[in-house]
């Protein structure tokens, strides 16, 4: 049986894990994979770090280590880019967090079309931030959908699903790790049975869809008048991309680790945003429901993320009781950690 010729398109670590899984499966003789990755697409190298040095994407690093051809077009809309894909004579294009729009000409080029690994149980949480939105909504389940791509936004027919539970203290990082494990296995299974899955594909019910818009900086700004549990959800959902932040003396303080806590009668009288308790390892901030948010890890402007205990060892008064976090109208003008 002739193996499927696969072109892979992706950019971040989540995508790199899926590419690595495909390469491992096709190299394992006991698995008898039905596919072969022949080329890899990823976004152009971007400036990164303090020196703004051009840095390859995680997908590019995996592809180059495997000796695969790497293509990095800035867009797929040009005739040249479309002809380049056609020249690979691929049976399927696998797309995982690629970051570029696929025009119809690209969707139509592979013999079996393009399939996508989406980090939700579609049609729930279509869009750019399904992991964060599932956490913010308090969902108790997430998962991965292998989907046949069409011109819509995550609207294509569903080929395969893999569900994962969301634990009570889940963060974006821990949930992404679960979804990576689920997605890599599901993608390998899907490619090994692609034509059969296509024949039995499930059309999405648009009436059940929800949209997972990207978390922007304005949304990541903490509103201390909200309940402690709601603010804690924002902290856990925003880790690693747009971390939740508050403002102290006009500068951004990112909250990396927190948990709601009970406040005694005296502490409950503190105004929202005021530090109501502090010890050597943490501080708690008054929230709108009279409860507190205990913070154990932060990132100060220009610094790496640190345990609160490390910050207090260097500057003991940084988070003194009575300190009031601010919320100016124009938070975008505040200083930001680098």
N, C-alpha and C positions, 0 to 999 in steps of 0.2 A: 504493500500500500504506500502510495506517495504521501510524504509528510506535508502538512500545511506550511506554506512559506509565510512567516509572520514578520511584519514590521512593527516595532514597538515605539510608542511616543509617550514620553513622560519627563518630569523634571525633578521634583523634590524627593526626599528620603522615602516617603510613602511609595512613590513610583519605583524608586531604585530597588526597594525590597521585592516588588512584584517582578521586575526584570530579573533579579537574582534568582527568584524562585523558578522562573521559566528556564533559565540557563541550567540550574541544578537538575530540573526534571528531565530536560532533554539529554543531559549527560549521564543520567542514571540508567544503566541497561535494564535493571529489573522493572522500571516503570514503563518502558516501551512507549515513550511519548509519541503522539501523533503530529508533532509540530517541530519547526526549527526557526529560530529567530535569525533573520538574515540582515537586518539593519535597524538602527536606532535613531529616532528623532528626539531632540531635546532643545530647550530654549538656548539662545546665545549666551556665552559666558557673561556674567555680570560683575561689576565692581563690588567688592566685599571687604569688610574689616577696616581698620583705621587707615591703612594705606590705600584703600580703594583699588586693590589689585584685582584684575580680571580673574574670576574664579569659575571653574567648571561646575555644572550641576552634579548632584549625586548620581543621577542617571548616566551622565557622560562618563563619570569615573568608573562605574560598573562596566559600561560598554567597552571602554578602552582597555580595562583589565582583561576582558574576555576576547579582545582582538576584533571586535565588531566595528563595522563602518558607522560613523556618527555624522548625522546631518543636523545643522542648526540654522534653518531659515528663520528670518525675522517674521515672516508671514507665510501662510499657505495659499494666499489668494492669487499669486502670480502664476502665469502659464508655465514659467520655468519650474517653480516648485511643484506644480501638479504633474508636469512631465517627468520630473525627477522621481516622484513616487511611483508613477506608472512604470518606469524603467526597472523597478525592483520586481515586477510581476508577482506581487504578494497576494496571497489568498485572503488575508485578513490584516487589518491594522488594529492593534491593541492600544487603547488610549487610557492612561492612568495619570490624572493630575498634570496634564501637559501644559495647560495655560494658554494655548492658542486656539482660536476659533477654526473649526474645520468647515470650509465651504462645501457646497453640494458636490462640486467636482471631485473633491477629495473623498467625501463619503461614498461616492459612486465608483471609485477607482478599484479597490480590492474586489476580488471575485465574490467573497462572502461579506463584503462591507466592513464596517468598523465597529468594534465592540469596546465598551467602556466599563471600568471598575468604579462604581460609585459607592461612597461610604455612608449609605443609609439603606433602609428597606423601602424602596420606591413603591408608590409615588410620594411617600412622606419624605420631606426635606430634599426636594430638588434644589440645586443651586450650589453656591460656592462654599458654604460653611455648614455642611450637614452635621459634623461632629459637635461643633459649638452649639448649634441650635437644639440638637437633641438634649444636651446637658441643660441648657437654659430653660427648656420647656419641662424639665423634670421627667423626661421619658424613662421608662424602666427597661427599654429594649432598643437596640440599634442593630446594625448589620451591614452587609455588603450586597449590592445587586450587580450582577453581570448583565449588561444591557446592550442591545443592538442600537447603535446610534442613528438618530435621524436629525432633521434640521432644527428640532425644538430643543429646549433647555431640559435635558435629562428626561425626555418624554418617550424615548424609544421602547420597543417591546422588551420584556424581561426574559432573560434566558435561564438565570440561576440566582438563587438567594441563599445567604448564610446569615443566620441571626446570632447576635451575642447579647448577653445581659448587661445592663448598666448598673454597677454597684452603687450603693448610697453615697460613697465618698469618691466616686470616679472623677478623674480630671481629663482634660483634653488629651494629655500625653498618655495616660493609662488606657483610655478608650481607643485612641489611635493605634496603640500597640495591639489591642485585641482585634481591631478591624484589619490591621495588617496581616495578622495570622489567618483570620478568616478569609480575607481577600486573596491572598496568595494561593491558598489551597483551592478556593473556588475557581480562580482563573485557570489554573492547571487543569482542573476537571472539565471546565467549559471548553477549553481548546481541544482536549482529547475526545470530546463528544459534540463538537460545534455544529455539525450539519444536523444531527438529531435534535439538538436543543433549538436550533433555528426553526425546525419544522413544528415544534411544540411551544413556540414562544408565547408569552402571556402579554396581552395588551394592557397598558396601564389604565386605571380608572382616574381620569382627570378630576373627578369630583372629590376624590380623597387626597388630592395633592396639597402639600404645603411648601412654602418657599424659604430656603435657607440663605438669606442674604448675608453677605460678608459683614463681620463685626468691624466697624470703623472706630477711629479714635474717640469720637464724641460718645459713642455708646459704651466704650471701655472706661470712661470717667465715672467714678463711683458717686452715686447719689445717696448720701448717708441718711436721708429721710426714709429710705426703703427698709423693709425688714431685714434682719441679719441673715436669715436663710437665703433671701434673694441676692444679697450682695455676695455671699459665699458662693453661690452658683456662678456668678459672673467671674469671680476669681478663679474657680476651678475650670471654667469653660475657656478662659482667655489665655491660659498658660502657654507660652511659647510663640504666639503670633502677635496678638495685640493685648498684652497683659493688662488686667484691670489696674487702674491707677487712681490715686488721690493727689491732692495738692497741699504742699507745705511751704510757706513763704514763697509762693509763686513757682515752685519747682515740682516736677512729677515724682511721686514715690509710687513705684509699682509694688503691688501686693502679690506675692508668689505663692504663699501658703497661708491658709486661714481656716477657721471653723467657728460656727456660732457658739456662743457661750451664755450662760445665765448671768444676769446682773442682780446684785443685791439691791435693797431699797435705795441706798445712797447713790450707788452707781447708776441706777435707772433714771435718776433725776438729771443726769448729764445731758447736755444738748447733743443732737445728732452730729457726728463728726468729731466729737471731743474724746480724747483719750481718757478713759475712766478708771483704768487699772494698768499697772505695769510691774513686771518683776524682771529677773535677770535673763529670762528666756523669751518673753513675749510681752505684748501689750494688747489691750482690748479697747475697741472704739465703740462709742454709743451709737446705736442705730434707731431708726424711726419707730420700731415696735417696742422700745424700752429694753431690748436685749443688747448684747454686745457681740462684736466680731473679734475673736482672738486671732492675732496675727503673729506668725512665727518665722516668716521668711519674707524679705523685701529686696527691692533693688533701688538704690539711691541714684541720683543723676551722676552719670559718668563712671558708675561702679558696676561690678558684676553682682548677681544675686547673692545675698548673704543671709545666714541665720540672724534673727534679731539679736541673739546673744553676742554674736561677733560685732555687730554694729554698736551695741551698748558697751562692749569692752573698750572700744576706741573712743566713743563719745557717749558717756553715760546719760546725758540729758537730752539726747536726740528725740526720744519718745516719752517725755515726762508727762505725768498725770496733769490734765488740764490743757495740754496742747490741742489746738483746734485745727483740724484739716479744713481746707477751703474748697470752694466751688465757684470760681469766677465765671462770668458769662462766656468769656472767650478763652476756653481751656487750651486752644491750639497755640496760643502764644506762650504757654508755660514751657520752662526748660524741660528737657527730656533726657532720660538715661541713654547712653550710647552703647 
